Amino acid sequence: MYFTLILFRVFSSLLILFILSVNPVYSARDTNSYDGNIFPIYAGNGSLVPPASTLTESLKNGRTSVLVFYLDDSATSKEFAPVVSGIKLLWSSSIDLIPLSIDEIDNNEKKSFKDPGYYWHGKIPQVVILDGKANILLDKEGQVSFDEINDAITKGTGLKKPDFDLTVKSFNEYNSEPSKDGYTRPRGT
């Protein structure tokens, strides 16, 4: 009985020490800290990574490709993440959206137009939109507007621009999501 009581006290003391020594986890959109993948955390869309298609497959199939170069520990990339999610929301399966962390880009000096690294300038975020023949329709760095992206995608796909606007709604300092203003068609139709 005495041994059980001592064992209980030791275990309780260790448990209390463990609880007090655990630091809380912090994340912030406005810092260059690594918080995990930016799309589920800051854009509410974890399905963007890994991309469903590669640039090689997209060009082989003659589809419009939207390359988005980002870095998970970049405040500007975190801020741009809801825009990338909005592109997916607006254009769905009409384009190949290919978000690429620059950590994964091959540093091979000999790159071809089928290699995403061929288009990256060294700054993030960067959006490159290619038509199905690898012609560059848009190549911009920084916070690129939905309108510029939509205009280039419309030119590449030949599809009409969506007849509704997209806005980014922020719930708090961490979470945002794109929202279709004027969109009345229910999901799945």
C-alpha positions as CSV (number, residue, x, y, z in Angstrom):
1,M,0.0,0.0,0.0
2,Y,2.8,2.4,0.9
3,F,4.6,1.6,-2.3
4,T,1.5,2.3,-4.4
5,L,1.1,5.7,-2.7
6,I,4.7,6.6,-3.5
7,L,4.3,5.4,-7.1
8,F,1.1,7.5,-7.4
9,R,2.9,10.6,-6.1
10,V,5.8,10.2,-8.4
11,F,3.6,9.6,-11.4
12,S,1.4,12.6,-10.5
13,S,4.5,14.8,-10.1
14,L,5.9,13.8,-13.4
15,L,2.5,14.4,-15.1
16,I,2.3,17.9,-13.6
17,L,5.9,18.7,-14.7
18,F,5.1,17.4,-18.2
19,I,2.0,19.6,-18.5
20,L,3.8,22.7,-17.2
21,S,6.7,22.2,-19.6
22,V,4.7,21.8,-22.8
23,N,4.7,25.1,-24.8
24,P,1.7,26.2,-26.7
25,V,1.8,26.1,-30.5
26,Y,1.7,29.5,-32.2
27,S,1.1,30.3,-35.9
28,A,0.7,33.7,-37.5
29,R,0.0,34.7,-41.1
30,D,2.2,37.8,-40.8
31,T,5.4,36.1,-39.9
32,N,8.0,34.1,-41.8
33,S,7.6,31.1,-39.5
34,Y,6.9,27.6,-40.6
35,D,3.5,26.6,-39.4
36,G,2.8,23.6,-41.6
37,N,1.4,23.6,-45.1
38,I,-0.2,27.0,-45.8
39,F,-3.2,25.8,-47.8
40,P,-5.1,23.9,-45.1
41,I,-4.1,26.4,-42.4
42,Y,-4.5,29.8,-44.1
43,A,-6.8,29.0,-47.1
44,G,-8.9,26.2,-45.7
45,N,-8.1,23.9,-48.6
46,G,-5.7,21.1,-48.0
47,S,-6.6,19.4,-51.3
48,L,-4.4,21.8,-53.3
49,V,-1.2,19.9,-52.4
50,P,0.1,17.8,-53.7
51,P,-1.1,19.0,-57.1
52,A,-3.4,16.6,-59.0
53,S,-1.4,17.1,-62.2
54,T,2.2,17.8,-63.2
55,L,3.2,20.5,-65.8
56,T,4.4,17.7,-68.1
57,E,1.0,16.0,-68.0
58,S,-0.9,19.3,-68.4
59,L,1.1,20.3,-71.5
60,K,0.8,16.7,-72.9
61,N,-3.0,17.0,-72.6
62,G,-3.0,20.6,-74.1
63,R,-4.6,22.1,-70.9
64,T,-4.1,25.5,-69.4
65,S,-1.6,25.3,-66.5
66,V,-1.5,27.7,-63.5
67,L,1.8,27.4,-61.7
68,V,1.9,29.0,-58.3
69,F,5.3,29.2,-56.6
70,Y,5.2,29.6,-52.9
71,L,7.0,28.8,-49.6
72,D,5.3,27.6,-46.5
73,D,7.4,29.8,-44.2
74,S,6.7,33.1,-46.1
75,A,4.3,35.7,-44.9
76,T,3.6,36.8,-48.5
77,S,2.8,33.3,-49.5
78,K,0.5,32.8,-46.5
79,E,-1.3,36.0,-47.5
80,F,-1.7,34.7,-51.1
81,A,-2.9,31.2,-50.2
82,P,-6.7,32.1,-50.2
83,V,-6.3,33.5,-53.7
84,V,-4.9,30.2,-54.9
85,S,-7.8,28.4,-53.2
86,G,-10.1,30.9,-55.0
87,I,-8.6,30.0,-58.4
88,K,-9.5,26.4,-57.7
89,L,-13.0,27.4,-56.6
90,L,-13.6,29.5,-59.7
91,W,-12.1,27.3,-62.4
92,S,-12.3,23.8,-60.8
93,S,-11.5,21.2,-63.4
94,S,-11.2,23.6,-66.4
95,I,-7.5,24.2,-65.6
96,D,-4.6,22.4,-64.1
97,L,-3.7,24.3,-60.9
98,I,-0.2,23.4,-59.8
99,P,1.0,25.0,-56.5
100,L,4.7,24.3,-56.0
101,S,6.8,24.8,-53.0
102,I,10.1,26.3,-54.1
103,D,11.8,23.9,-51.7
104,E,10.9,21.1,-54.1
105,I,12.2,22.7,-57.3
106,D,15.0,21.0,-59.0
107,N,18.2,23.1,-59.1
108,N,19.3,21.4,-62.3
109,E,20.9,24.0,-64.6
110,K,19.5,22.4,-67.8
111,K,15.7,22.9,-67.6
112,S,13.2,22.5,-70.4
113,F,9.9,24.3,-70.8
114,K,8.2,21.2,-69.3
115,D,10.0,21.7,-66.0
116,P,8.3,24.1,-63.5
117,G,11.7,25.5,-62.4
118,Y,12.2,26.8,-65.9
119,Y,9.6,29.5,-65.1
120,W,10.6,30.5,-61.6
121,H,12.4,33.8,-61.2
122,G,13.5,33.4,-57.6
123,K,10.7,35.4,-55.8
124,I,7.6,34.3,-54.1
125,P,4.7,34.1,-54.6
126,Q,4.8,33.9,-58.3
127,V,2.0,33.0,-60.7
128,V,2.7,31.7,-64.2
129,I,-0.2,30.8,-66.5
130,L,0.6,28.8,-69.6
131,D,-1.8,27.8,-72.4
132,G,-1.8,24.2,-73.7
133,K,1.2,24.9,-76.0
134,A,3.4,26.4,-73.2
135,N,2.9,30.0,-74.3
136,I,3.2,32.3,-71.2
137,L,-0.1,34.2,-70.7
138,L,0.8,35.7,-67.3
139,D,4.0,35.8,-65.3
140,K,3.8,38.0,-62.2
141,E,5.3,38.0,-58.8
142,G,3.7,39.1,-55.5
143,Q,0.0,39.5,-54.7
144,V,-1.6,39.0,-58.2
145,S,-5.2,40.0,-58.4
146,F,-8.1,37.6,-59.2
147,D,-8.9,39.7,-62.3
148,E,-5.5,39.4,-63.8
149,I,-5.5,35.7,-63.2
150,N,-9.0,35.2,-64.5
151,D,-8.2,37.2,-67.7
152,A,-5.2,35.0,-68.5
153,I,-7.1,31.8,-67.7
154,T,-10.0,33.0,-70.0
155,K,-7.5,33.7,-72.8
156,G,-5.8,30.2,-72.3
157,T,-9.0,28.1,-72.0
158,G,-11.3,30.1,-74.3
159,L,-13.9,29.8,-71.6
160,K,-16.1,32.7,-70.5
161,K,-15.0,34.5,-67.4
162,P,-17.2,33.5,-64.4
163,D,-20.1,35.8,-64.0
164,F,-19.7,36.3,-60.3
165,D,-17.0,37.9,-58.1
166,L,-14.7,36.3,-55.7
167,T,-13.8,37.8,-52.4
168,V,-11.6,36.5,-49.6
169,K,-13.3,36.4,-46.2
170,S,-11.1,36.3,-43.1
171,F,-12.5,34.7,-40.0
172,N,-9.6,35.6,-37.8
173,E,-5.8,36.1,-38.2
174,Y,-5.3,32.5,-39.3
175,N,-8.2,31.4,-41.4
176,S,-9.6,32.8,-44.6
177,E,-11.6,31.4,-47.4
178,P,-12.6,32.5,-50.9
179,S,-16.3,33.2,-51.3
180,K,-18.3,33.6,-54.6
181,D,-20.4,36.8,-54.5
182,G,-23.5,36.5,-56.6
183,Y,-23.1,32.7,-57.0
184,T,-26.5,31.1,-56.6
185,R,-26.1,27.6,-58.2
186,P,-26.0,24.9,-55.4
187,R,-23.0,22.7,-55.1
188,G,-22.9,19.6,-57.3
189,T,-25.0,21.1,-60.1
